[in-house]
């Protein structure tokens, strides 16, 4: 979408992307300097909303994701709140992460919004925009067993598979980011080790509750959540290894131009971090554990990990976990990390082996 006047630039944009997904974007500035840009999943409530509010107060551009379809009035209210706090730009994107097709659509629409924003600010038409920080914050705790659209345990699908897919889809934009970071929320409640992966990711086939491709685990809400949070820690650890050590075939490398070499170097410096967001009285904590935490307004772990120079590349270990717990040896076991990663690829059809698309100019 192109803006033809300053008046048009300042207008609110409403874009229908599918029957299940809507974006509402508002451009606030025409500065030539691109503001630092964040995307936060699960940002209409709880820690995600608080994080988005803090980012807005810092004057950043923020892509805000929500799960449920909401009215135009609700979206307008959300955008107005973030605008009033000082956000450079705001966009709202809706997608249910329980459906991997919607996760892919979410990534595509995020890229489209970023393109529009950056065409406005730079007056250039870029095929691949920049994203500085991706915060995989969205998560669920399911008291009763649920399945994703693709047939997986819903907790594992939303908390793990969706982050795996979304991160890969947005990686070309992150490679072009400024001191890019990928933050994936884990928990002090993460498991010590994962069970059999075929059982953990057993896929329900059709509507028959007894028909799976592998024997599923007996359902436990707390165990499923804890396994998913160890999975998020393992994603972060393995992703840091893959990106920081990414190599190209020598013949391919010899044909890279200076811009592509810079992109390759940027890829190797993406900071991948995970953390316990704190014991916070969110709806999730209240439903699973009761009111045993701090107020949401004090939950700054996610914000700090995403913004503080203390956690910048070269300051702390890439792939590291922060703020309590997280002691599983599996996160440092190369064989287990690779086996887990391969299982995620099998479940999602997503490939991290060939990242050459991130270097296209």
N, C-alpha and C positions, 0 to 999 in steps of 0.2 A: 504494500500500500504506500502511496506517495502523497506527501503533503504539498499543496500548491500555494499556501499562504500561511502567515503567522497565525491568523485566526483559526485556520484549519488545524494547525499544529497543536493549538491549545484545546482543541475539542476532545471530548471523550470518545474513544473508539470501542465499538462493540462488534465482536466478530464471532459468528457461530461457526464452530469447527466440526461439530458433529451433533447428533441427537443427544449424545451423552456428555458433551464438553463445550464450555463457553469461555472465551477470553474477554475481559474488559481491561483495556489499557488506557493510561492517561500519561501523556508526555508533558513534562513540566519545564524543560529547559531547552534552549537551542545553543548551549555552550559548545564551542568547538572541542573542548576537552571532554573526553568521555568519562562519566562518573564510574566509580568502581561498582560492579554489577554482581548481584547475588541472586541465587534461586533457592527458595526454601520450600520443601514439600511439607504437607501437613501444617500449613501456616495460618489456618483460620481459627485455631483454638490452642489452648495450652502453651507449651514451651515454644512451639513453632510461631504462634501469633506473637508472643512476647519477644522472640528473637527478631521477627520482621519489624516490630515496632521500634526496637532499639536500632536496627539498621537504618530505618527511615529517619530516626532522629539524628543519625550521623550524616544524613544527606546523600545516602547511597541510592542506587537504582535497584529495585527489588522485584523479582518475579515471585508472586505468592500463589502457591498451589493449595487447592482444597479438594476434598473427596466428593462431597455431596453437591448435586445440582442445587443452586440457590437462586433466589429471585434477583432481578436487576436492582431492586431497592437495597437488598442486603449487600450486593457487590459494591454498589455506589457508596454505601455507608463505610464499608471496609476500606475502600480506596480513599475516601475523604479523610478518614482517620489517619491514614499513613501520609497523605499529602500534608495534613495539618502539622504533622511532626517534622516535616522538612524533606521528605524523600525527593530525590532528583527525578525519578520516574517510577511508576508503579504499573504492574500488569497482574491481573488475576487470571489464573488458568485452572480449569476444573477437569479432573479425571479420577476414575476409580482405580487405584493401584492393585485391586484384586483381579484385574483383567490386564494381562500383559499387552494386549493390543492397544488398550487405552494408554498404557505407559509409553508405548512407542509414539502414539499420537500426541501425547503430552510433550515429549521431547521435540517432535517436529514443530509444534506450535510455539514452544519456547524459542526455538531457533528463528522462527518467522518474526516473533515480536522483537527479538534482539536485532535482527536485520533492520527492521523498521526504525528502531531507536537509533541505530548506528548510522543508517543512511541520513537521518535527520541531523545528527550531530557532526558528522564528517563530510556530508554532501558527496559521498561516494557510494557506489553500489557494490557491496561485498557479498560474495556467495557464501562465505563462512564468517559469522559474527564472533564476537568475543564474549566469554563468560568468565568472571574472575573467581567466583566461589559457588560451588554446589553444596547445599546442605541437605543430605538425605535424612530428614528428621521424621517423616511420617512413620507411624507404627501402630499396630493394633495388639490388643490383648483380648482373646476370644474365650469367654467363660464356657461356651459350648462349642463343639466341633463345627467348623464351617469349611467349605472348599472354595477355591478360586474358580474363576471361569474356566481355566485350563485344567482343573481337577486336583490341584495341590492343596495341602493344608493351608488355609487362608493366612494364618500367622506367618508361615514361612514364605508364602507368596508375596505378601505386602511388605514384610519387614526385611526380606532378603532378596528374593528374585526381582522385585521391582527396582530396588537400588542398583542391582547388578545390570539390569537392562538400561535404566535411565542414565547411569554413569557412562556406559559405553556410547549411547546415542549422543550424549552431549560432549564427549571427549574432544572432538575437533574444535568445538568452541572453547573449551577449557585450555587446550593447547595454545590458543591465541590470547588467553587471558594474561593479566598482569599479576605475577606472583600468585598463580592459581592455587587454590586449595579445594580438596574434596573432603567434606566432613560427613561421616556416616555414624549415626547414633547407635551406640551399644548400650550396655547397662552393667551396673554392679551385680545385677541378678543373672548374668550370663552363666551358662553351664561350664563345668570343668572340662568336659569333652563331649563330642557329638556321638550319637548312636549310629547304627548302620545307616549309611546314606540312602540306600535304596528304600529302606523303610521310612526314613525321615521325609523323603520326597516321593513317597508312593503316590501314584496318580490315580484318582478315581475315574473309572471309565463309564461314562453315561450316568444314568440316574440310579442305577442299582447300588445300594449302599455296601454291598459285599463284593463288588467287582473292582479290583485294582490291578495295576500292572505289577506291583510288588506287595507283599504283606505289610500293611501300615502299622505304625506304632499304636498302642492303646492310648487314647487321647487323654492328655492332662494339660489344662490351660497353662499352668505355671511352667511345666516342662517345655511345652511348645514355645512359649515366650522366651524362656532361658536359652533354648537351643538357637532360636533366631538371633538372639543378641550375641551369642558366641559367633554365629555365622557372620554377623556384621563386623565383628572384630577381625575375623579371618579374611573377609573381603578386603578390608583396609590393609592388612598386612601383605596380602598377596598382590594387591593392586600396586602398592608402593614398590614392590620388587619388580613387577613387570614394567612399570613406567620408567623407573630410575635406571633399569638395566636394558632398556629396549635397544636392540641392534637391528640394522638392516644388512641385507646381503651386500657384500663389498662392491659388486657391480652397480647395484642400485644406489648405494651411498656415493659412489664416484660421480653419479649423474645429478646429484642434488645441487640446486643453486643456493646462494647465500640465504635467501628467505626460508628455504626448506631446512637448511641446517639450523637456522635460528629456531624454527618450530620444533625440530628434533630436540634441541637443547632445552626448550621450554617444557616439552613433554617430560624430560628426565628430571625436571625440577618441580613438577607438580607435587604439592605437599598433601599427602593422604593421611588423615588423622581420624581417630575415633575416641569416644569418651563415654563415661557415665554422665548423663545430663543433670544428675542430682535426684534425690528423693523428693519429688515435687507433687503437690496435691492437684494433679491433673485428673480428668475424668478416668483415665486409664488406671492410675494408682488407686483411686478411690474404689473402682470396681474390683480390682484384684487384691489389694492389700489394705485398704482403709486409709483414713486420714492420718498418715504417719510422717508426712513430709513438710517441706517449706512452701510458702506461697509462690504461685507462678511468677509473680512480679519480682521475685528474688532469684529466679532460675537463669543465671547468666553463663553457665558453663558452655553452652552451645555458641552463644554470641562471642564469648572470649576466645574460644578455639578458632573461630572463623575470622576474627579480626585482629587479635593482639599480635604485635610483632614478636612477642615471646615465643610464639609457636610457628614462626616463619621457617621456610626452608633453610636448613643449615643450623638452626637454633635448637631444634629437638629432632629426634630420630623420625625419619619418614616411615609411616606405617604404625606409629606408636599410639598407645592408649593412655588416657588421662583421667584424673579425678576419682580414683578409688576403684579397687577390685581389678578384674581383668587379668587374672593370673594363669590362665590356661596355657599349658605347654604346647597345645595344638597350634597356637598362633605363631610359633617359632619352629614348627616341624615342617620342613620343606615337602616331604612326601605327603603329609596330611593336607597341607595347603593346596598342593597341586591336585590331589584327588578331589577335594571339595570344589575347587575351581572348575575342574572338568565336569563335575556333576551339575554345577550351575549352568555351564554351557550347554550340556545335554538337555536340561529342562527348558531352557529359554531359546536355544538356537542362536545365541549371541556369541560372536567370535572376538576374542581379544588377542589372538595370535598375530594377525595381520593388522597393524595400525597405520598402514601407509595412507589411508584416506585422511588421516589427521594432518598429513603433510602437503596436501594438495593446495596449490595457490592459483 
